[in-house]
């Protein structure tokens, strides 16, 4: 299936975006250090029925950021980037699917630019201001210490054990590797990682923005009881949003692309997303 690539100028950067398929638009916001290809299998399955848009976040892979992000507003800036991207492509309002930090960005997008979002699926958004977990914070302190020493691969290894210690995939699936892993990790730990840890997203603002829109929170089947799943559950309870389960764990969109895409398609078809 042909993929259209574009460079979209947004607030001092050119965001690399990829558009594939035909049908109603659906924006995928990647998690971690993943770029536009991070959930290629998931996108491929959805593109059979939808126009799927994904992009390299500011500072990652083909979206270099020569200007430092706005101090104290990194997640908000990512959300503004997504809103501007949809506006430039003239595809709003749009369904949005985000995982991990991508889910947090999707929630900020909903709050800041609600008219750009017709439906949102937020998979395991890390929300430390909502669900306090001292043991988890101690683990993230170790991650941050390794990153501060420049040992980014070691840092992401520790973080992987915290988020998904026993990963599995659908048969034959190999999650994609970012194009510029070393540079992506350096940018992520310098900016995005600390922004998520200090995040102050207000659930009441999410609830207000969600009125009249289809919003659901998801946790991975293999994440039950883990911190990220509990974040999704707590936000769903506070906002009145649906709480559903996706196959796999924290990285389910990449590790279980066919089943995850099938659930998203079912939600759209039943008018729940």
Steps between C-alpha positions, in 0.01 A plus 500: 500500500647837394611733779497874438773687687489870576704752697260735678633827640379550858628752756870496411529137386407291200306196614547192286159339454378195314152452357367168375163351410162648419192576703432706812820642658670346802812647664742268682732664755794276583636420843854507638766578242303346213472692176232476230586137427479388863161333453529415132303175527218666693486780242506255211196313632303820564592651163277246328200704618634836624736778403768452765736782588807463715810711547840537660452705815692823544864413565484141372638341181399714199350784709814659646438790738772766471317719753464363857142421606299752697612476864236335716267447202650203319188283499284798412734581211476144371120531515513831314722335238238228448222757472697706248583187301132408471415857402769510229377168362138621522376176656340612829307415701681171514506178698823473699679194640795553733710267714712582806632856456298504177189444713597789729550721194160389370340602830669840487385535138143428611522767771679767294340444159176308559359590160788310336397174667186300424608197702801400712642166605770551764697184576665490843584871541770545768346749747713526816292789637192274490634167628779524756732200524822549703649171379441600140652843564809339650539294183466808283763673715738222392403556138563873532837445670620274218377748238681784678822296471442474124423126524177527304478136393541388860233752603249376246579143603404578859188679383402203285513272805276745685238533227496155336734250668369196314409614147336280240389558142258365246662225289752641254492855637825687559447852642671765288822671605513883476711640218728702728490308826802662664389856423138422585595363842713805578216738410237292677687485830600866483146625442202262470585262785529778757187671363292187557638454852401855592168495313199670659215410265171591667238220475218755533626675187512167318144425610379841382671469162369144457135601518337424168804306379581131500781443748626172637797397711667165445733274690682194375377154598855420613523829691223432750602632840801687365538872545419610143182291500399656832554846352260418216248356746518799735457754221207306357331498841554873552384604153223248435684368194491136395775270629582221256778247457735459206702184438858493621640749745629856501635464146191321371446708186839389371514149649142400411421711193230283341294449816543863607392627158200267504388643835540858379298416189230343718487812719465725197236274347295499822536881530698476824808667347 
